[in-house]
Amino acid sequence: MLLKDEVEMLRRVPLFSQIAPAKLKLLAFASDRITCREGQDLFRQGDIGDAAYVILSGTADVLVHSDAGDIKVADVGSNSIVGEIAILCDVSRTATVRAATRLEVLKISKENFLKLMSDFPEISSEIMRVLADRLNHTTLELSVARSREQQMQS
């Protein structure tokens, strides 16, 4: 894929839609293109958060480990960003992201991601919206899973 194609794909990500093409070109150039096969982990819960990933194509499952095994809390596809929580909160990965299909991603280093936020403060409000939506969804999924687990124990 050409750099201009990666820039166009980045523009489709709501987080980056208001950023000038020249800045996106620099971001795409400074980022690494990674391909994952179906079933391969992009990163695992507990790993150090060193990068955020923009999904260019394919789908992935977001899994949270529990005593009963991994719980799928979401699935993500093209134009989604994953891995930013560990960067923003300076914590280890809060979930495992596993390729459900062949996955093409752009890996944005922590340094480049934080610089982008610094250069474009308007990104922060979009990140807050994305994280709030994700937290709401995850909380709902976990409460349903906990309810099921309690029913099975009764």
Wavefront OBJ file of the C-alpha trace (Angstrom):
o trace
v 0.000 0.000 0.000
v 1.245 3.462 -0.850
v 1.775 6.221 1.683
v -1.081 8.250 0.129
v -3.417 5.264 0.644
v -2.405 5.047 4.318
v -3.046 8.783 4.705
v -6.507 8.353 3.179
v -7.240 5.467 5.533
v -6.105 7.540 8.531
v -8.475 10.337 7.450
v -11.382 7.868 7.723
v -10.626 7.309 11.410
v -12.840 9.797 13.296
v -9.973 10.616 15.643
v -7.814 11.861 12.763
v -10.443 13.281 10.403
v -9.682 16.947 11.206
v -5.905 16.679 10.891
v -4.181 18.228 7.886
v -3.109 15.710 5.222
v 0.542 16.800 5.519
v 0.569 15.925 9.230
v -1.153 12.593 8.537
v 1.470 11.870 5.894
v 4.207 12.382 8.501
v 2.313 10.172 10.953
v 1.863 7.398 8.372
v 5.538 7.646 7.381
v 6.661 7.412 11.031
v 4.350 4.460 11.746
v 4.908 0.759 11.096
v 2.634 -1.375 8.947
v 1.865 -4.750 10.578
v -0.060 -7.760 9.311
v -1.555 -10.329 11.708
v -2.930 -13.684 10.679
v -6.290 -14.901 11.993
v -5.957 -15.919 15.653
v -2.745 -13.945 16.227
v -2.613 -11.476 19.120
v -1.855 -7.875 18.261
v -1.111 -7.384 21.962
v -2.013 -9.111 25.219
v -3.651 -7.903 28.401
v -0.874 -6.917 30.829
v 1.684 -6.029 28.120
v 3.419 -2.659 28.291
v 1.555 -0.044 26.250
v 4.135 1.212 23.780
v 1.889 2.029 20.810
v -1.622 2.594 19.516
v -2.884 0.747 16.445
v -5.162 1.910 13.634
v -6.964 -0.971 11.951
v -6.656 -0.529 8.205
v -8.450 -3.746 7.250
v -9.855 -6.853 8.891
v -11.512 -7.402 12.256
v -10.281 -8.201 15.753
v -11.785 -9.371 19.030
v -11.177 -7.452 22.252
v -10.819 -9.944 25.110
v -10.584 -9.421 28.857
v -9.218 -12.209 31.026
v -11.351 -13.476 33.912
v -11.240 -16.482 36.234
v -13.663 -18.189 33.858
v -11.400 -17.528 30.849
v -11.307 -14.798 28.233
v -14.462 -12.736 27.784
v -15.041 -11.060 24.437
v -16.077 -7.486 25.274
v -15.996 -5.994 21.779
v -14.993 -6.443 18.206
v -13.263 -3.800 16.132
v -12.761 -3.292 12.440
v -11.474 -0.900 9.825
v -10.975 2.717 10.905
v -10.868 1.762 14.595
v -8.062 2.608 16.966
v -6.955 0.262 19.754
v -4.251 0.377 22.359
v -4.521 4.057 23.192
v -5.745 3.515 26.763
v -2.386 2.115 27.893
v -0.619 5.123 26.360
v -2.945 7.768 27.779
v -3.221 6.259 31.264
v 0.378 5.001 31.377
v -0.808 1.540 32.433
v -0.335 -1.962 31.060
v -2.716 -3.220 28.370
v -6.270 -3.512 29.708
v -7.304 -6.167 27.171
v -6.011 -8.586 24.567
v -6.691 -7.749 20.924
v -6.768 -10.869 18.730
v -7.173 -10.940 14.952
v -10.517 -12.506 14.023
v -9.555 -12.272 10.351
v -6.376 -11.255 8.556
v -5.569 -7.864 10.060
v -3.637 -4.928 8.630
v -2.739 -2.231 11.152
v -0.672 0.898 11.414
v 1.364 0.930 14.635
v 1.764 4.457 16.036
v 4.447 4.766 18.701
v 3.547 6.212 22.083
v 5.827 9.177 21.396
v 4.182 9.981 18.034
v 0.664 9.499 19.422
v 1.292 11.865 22.364
v 2.934 14.421 20.054
v -0.095 14.306 17.786
v -2.362 14.989 20.766
v -0.143 17.874 21.814
v -0.139 19.359 18.308
v -3.910 18.889 17.887
v -5.689 19.395 21.236
v -9.075 18.910 19.539
v -8.229 15.207 19.288
v -8.582 14.984 23.070
v -12.353 15.501 23.017
v -12.776 12.791 20.378
v -10.591 10.431 22.417
v -12.723 11.133 25.507
v -15.876 10.308 23.538
v -14.392 7.061 22.183
v -13.142 6.016 25.625
v -16.465 6.851 27.299
v -18.350 4.769 24.707
v -15.907 1.921 25.186
v -16.131 2.068 28.978
v -19.923 2.043 28.827
v -19.942 -0.954 26.474
v -17.335 -2.867 28.486
v -19.129 -2.240 31.771
v -22.356 -3.564 30.273
v -20.638 -6.651 28.822
v -18.877 -7.438 32.093
v -22.059 -7.070 34.147
v -23.872 -9.464 31.783
v -20.979 -11.937 32.041
v -20.903 -11.666 35.831
v -24.666 -12.218 35.990
v -24.313 -15.364 33.836
v -21.470 -16.623 36.022
v -23.529 -16.117 39.181
v -26.479 -17.960 37.644
v -24.242 -20.881 36.761
v -22.924 -21.045 40.324
v -26.455 -21.037 41.822
l 1 2 3 4 5 6 7 8 9 10 11 12 13 14 15 16 17 18 19 20 21 22 23 24 25 26 27 28 29 30 31 32 33 34 35 36 37 38 39 40 41 42 43 44 45 46 47 48 49 50 51 52 53 54 55 56 57 58 59 60 61 62 63 64 65 66 67 68 69 70 71 72 73 74 75 76 77 78 79 80 81 82 83 84 85 86 87 88 89 90 91 92 93 94 95 96 97 98 99 100 101 102 103 104 105 106 107 108 109 110 111 112 113 114 115 116 117 118 119 120 121 122 123 124 125 126 127 128 129 130 131 132 133 134 135 136 137 138 139 140 141 142 143 144 145 146 147 148 149 150 151 152 153 154
